[in-house]
Amino acid sequence: MPMTTTQTSPHTDVAIVGAGILGLAHAYAFARRGLRVTVFERSGTPLGASIRNFGMVLVTGQPPGAMHALALASREIWLGWAREAGLHTRRSGSLMFARSPAEARVMEAFTETRARESGYDAAMLPRAALNDLYDGRFRKHHAAMHGRADLQVFSREAIPALISYLRRAHGVDFRFGTLVRKIDDGVIDTTAGAWRAEHVVVCAGHDYLSLLAPALAAIDPRVCRLQMLRVRLAKPFALDHSVLTGLSCLHYGAFSDLPEAAALHDEIATREPALLEHGIHLLASPTPAGDLIIGDSHDYAEDPSPFNAASVDDMLLALAQDTLGGELEVIERWQGVYGARTRTSDAPFSVLRPAANITGVFMHSGVGMSIGPALGERVAAHLLDGAALPKV
């Protein structure tokens, strides 16, 4: 039965459910086109995937084609936000270190073939440059690749800063602590009353039951849980790059289908099988305070387990200490969580249209910071101008 409302119900052009990076990206895309935008967020402040992550805008890791193009476009949007909203942004890029000859071979194959063919701004460091990097701290590694297009923000500060910017510069109305219970023919039933909207965009993260449940059930999405730590080096140094190891070549689509990656997988399966079992590949992001966010592991399920394994944290710490060349003190521990690939598709995201005036946008991989801003632009252009959605 349709929900009832009155002529006095508040009205907005576009209602967005969710104030994570996807919700904010869509809010920006619609508001900058002059539309009235209202964002509904059930919690008092964003608490999900968008503030729990590494803050990496990883262009280098995205597979060639649509995802790489989305990451490049998102990079430009992030740089614009950094100027306009005053975001702390590191622009030195990423450094990927090869712990073994097999890891080096994947990185070399990528830079010699795919990077040149598909326009990735990445290159291997000469041996002398690697030896001199950060006063020789990383000279023990077999090789290093510099992803020059990669950016990094500090998510737990960047997301609130974007919210303030959207309010101030674009007049976006945020309704925190407001649960959207139902959407029906342009009427939005919330815990703060009914609203009307010309269009509703649902960016509800890994909540697959509250809204659009039938459409989401059809694609059978899962959730990925990650163990994350914030650490301080016993002997700090001024790290200005995001850090990865060659293990990331098994995780990111820019590298994972290369023949050299298959050989690396076989080597890790023999030498370090626990890393594959727990989906561990090191990421390390410096924060503005000089400490580091490190991770990550991957545990896929219908619901994220609330229990972290100490053994996984120990593996992450050992890998980070070996890569960074120093002892680490743990300051914080938490779980990252994001929507994961579905059982019916390997697509990294879904754009669902259960009704003419309702769109659902859901990530199925942990690259929302890397592609989310441009995805919001593409969805807005699709809904307003009929532009094609990216094919992945």
N, C-alpha and C positions, 0 to 999 in steps of 0.2 A: 504494500500500500504506500503511495507517495507520502513523503513527509509534508507536514503542513508548515506554512510560514505566513508572514503578514507583509503588508506593503512597507512596513517600517524596518524589515530585515536589512542589515547592512549589505551593500553591494560592492563588488570589486570586479575588475575586468578579468584578472587571472588570480586564482587561488592556488597556492603551492603548499603541499603537505610535506614537511620535512625541511629542517634548516641546516642539513649537512652540505657538503660542497656541491652536490648535484642540485639541491634545492636552491642554494645561493646562486649558482650559475644560471639556472633558469630564471630566477628573480631578476638578475642583472640583464639577461637577454631581453626579457619582456619590458622591463622598466625603462631601459635605454631607448626603446622604441615608443615611449610615451604612454604606455598602458599603466593603469592602476594595478598594483600587485600587492597581495596580502599573503604572508607566509605563516602557516600554522605549524607549531612545534609542540609536541606533547610534554617535553621536559622543560624545566625552567631555563636551561641553556643547552646547547648541543653537547651530547655526551657519547655519541656513537663513533663510527669508523673514522670520521673526518678529523677528530681531535686526538685519536689514539695512534696515528700513523707516524711515519718518518718525515713527512713533509716533503718528500721527493717529487719533483716534477720530472719524471724520468722519460726523456725523449729517446735516448739511445736504446733503451730496452724494448721499445714497442715494435711489433712485427711490421714489415714493410707494407705499404699501401694505406688503407684507411686509418688504421690505428696510429701509424707514424704521422700522418697528416693531422689527425686530431691532436696529437701531442704537440706538434709544432705550433698549431694554432692556439692551443691552450697556453703554451709558453708566452706568446705575445699578450694574451689576455692577462696572465699573471703579472707580466712586467708593467702593463697598464695599471693594474690594481696596486702594484707596489708603489708606483708614482702617486696615484690619486688617494690611496688609503694609508700610505705610510707603512707598508708591510716590511718587516725585516726579511731580506731576500739575499741568499748567497748565489752568486752568478759565476763562480769559478768552475762549475761543472762537477763531474764525478770522476773518481779514479777507481778502476777495476784492477785488482792485483791478482796475478797468476801465482798460485801456490805450488804449481807443478808444471812440467813441460806440456802435459795434456791440456791444462787450462790455458796455457799460453797459445797452443795451437788453435784452439777455438777462437780466441780473440784475434789472432793474426789472420785467420781465414775470414773472419767478419770484416776486418778493416781492409783487407786486400780485395774482397769481392763485393759483398752486400753493401757495405758502407759506401763504396764508390758508385755502385749501380743505382742505389736507392736514395742517395743524398743525405746520409747520416754524417753529422759533424763529429767524427771520432777518429782518433789516430793512436797508434802505439807510441809510447815514449821511447826516445833513444836511450840506450843503456846508460850513457853518461848523465842524462837528465833524471833517470830513475835513481841512480846512485846518489845524486845531489839533493833529491827531493826531501824537503823537511829535514835538512841536515843529516841525510843518510839514513833516516829512520826506516825506510822501506827497501833498502838496497838488497836485502836477503831474498826478495821475491824474484821469480824467474822473468817476469815481464809486467808491464802495466799499460793499460789503455785509458786515455783521457776522453771522456764523453763531454765535449765542450758545450753542447746545447742544454745540458741538464741544469735545472735550478733546484733550490731548496728553500722552503719556508719553515717556520716554527708553528706547527698546526694549531697548538692550543692557544696561541696568540693571534694567528692569522685569521681563523674563523670568526672570533668575536670582532676583530678589526674590520672584517668584510661586512659583518652585520651592521656595525656603526656607520660604515661608509655608504651602504645601500640605503639606510635610513636617511642619512644626511644629504647625500648627493642625488638620490633618485626617488626619494619619498616612499620607499617600500615600507609597508606596515607589517610589523612582526607581532604575532600573537603567541607568546610563549606560555607554557603551562596549559595548553589548549589541545585537547584530543579531538581529532576528527573521527566521528563514529560511523558516519554514513554519507554517501554522496548519491543524490538522486535527481536527475534532470535539472542540473544547475543549482540545486539547493544543497548546502553543506551543513550537516547536522554536527555541531561541536558541543563540547562541554561548557562553552561560553555562549551558547545560543546558535540560532540558524543564520547563515549567510547565503547570499546569492552570488554566483560567478558565471561569466560567459564561458570560461574554460577552467578546468581543474587539472593540475599536473601533480601526480603523486610521486614523490621521491623519498620513499619510506625506508630506505636502506634494506636491511634483511628482515623487516617485518612483513611476513608473507600471509598473515592471517587477518589483520585488522581491516584492510581495504584491498579491493581487487583480488580477493582470494581465489575465485574460480579461474580467472585468467592466469594467475600465478601457479595454481595447482597443475594446470595443463603443461607448464614447462618444468615443473618439479625442481625448483631451485634448492640449493643447499647453503650452508653457512661455513665459512672458514674462520677458525680461531687461531690466533698467533700469540706466542709468548714474547713479551717486550720488556726491555729494561732500560733504565736511564742510569748511566754510569759516569764516574769521574776517574780520569787517569791519575795514578799516583804521581807521575811526573808529567804534568800537562804540557801541551804544545798547541800552537795556534792553528789548528786544522781548519782549512777553509774550503774543503771539498767534501762531498758525500763519498763514502767508501763502500765498495763491493769487492767480492772475490770472484774468481772464475766459476765458483759454484753457481752464481747467478745465471751463467750461460745455460744451465739446465732448466731454469725457471722462466726466463723471459723469451718471448717469441722472436725477437730479433736474432737470437742465436740458436734456440733449442732444436731447430730442424736442420742445422748444418751437419754434414757427416762427421765432422770433428767432435760435435757435441755427443753423438752416439758413442764414440770411443771414450770420451770423458765419463759418460754415464756408466759404462762398463767398468772403468777403473775405480770410480767411487763406490760402485756396488761391491767390488772386491775389497777395497782398502778401507772404506769408511761407510759401511752399509747403514749405520744408525743415522747418518745425515740424510740419506734418502728416505729412510723409514719415517722420519719426522719432518721431512720437507724443509730442512735447514739450509739456508744460504745466507751468508752474512750481509747485512746492511748496517751501516753506521752513519748517523747524521749528527753533525755538531749543532748545539743549541746556542742561542745568543749569550748564555751564561758561561759557555766554554766547556760544558760537559757534553755527553754523547747519548743519543738514543740508539740502542742496538737491538737486533733481532735478525731474522725472524724464523719462526717455525710455522708449519701448516698442518692443521687438523680439521678434516672435513666431516660434517655431519648434518643432520636435519636441524639440530639445536646445538649451540656451543656448550661444551662441558664447562662448568665453573671451576674445575680443578686443574691447576698447573702442575707439571712434573718438574721436580727439582733437577732431575737428570738432564732435561732439555735446557733449562737455564744454564746448567754447568757446561753443556756442550757449546752453547752460544758464547758464554764468557771465555771459554778456552779458545775458541775460534777467533774471537775479537782480540784477545790478548796476544795471540800469536800473530795476527795480521797487523795490529797496530804497534806491536813491540813494546808493551808495557803492562803493568799490573792495573787492574780496574777495581774500583769500589762501587758497589751497587747502591744507588740512591733511591730508586723507585722500581717497582715491578707492576705490570698490569697486563691485561689481555687486549690485544687488538682483535677486531672482529669485522668481517665484511661478507656481503653476499658473494657466493661462489658459483662456479659453473653448474649448469643444470644437468640433469641426467638425459636430457633430450637434445642438447646442443652444446657446442664448445664456444658459442658466441660470448664475447667479453661483456656485453650488455644487452638489455632488451628494451625496446620501446613498444609498449602495449597500447592498443586503442579499443578498450571494451565498450566505449560509447563515443558518439561523435564529439562530445564536449568533455571527454575524460581521457587523459593520457597518463600512462605509468612509465617511469624511466627507472630501471633497476640495473645496478652494476653486478656482474658475475665474476669479477676479478678485483684484485687490490690496486687498481690503477686509477681510481677516481680522481685523485689530485692531478694526475698526469693528463687525463683526457676530459675530465668533467667540464671545465669551463667551455671548451669548444663544443662538446656534446650539447650543452644547454643552448648555445647559439644555433646549432643545426636543428635542434628540435623546435625552437621558436620560429626559425625560418620556414620549417616544414609546415607548421600549423598556421602561420600567418600568410606565407607567400607561396606555399605549395612546393617548396624546394625539396629535393630528394634527401632522404636520410642516408647516412653513411652505410655502405655495405661492408660487413666484416664476416 
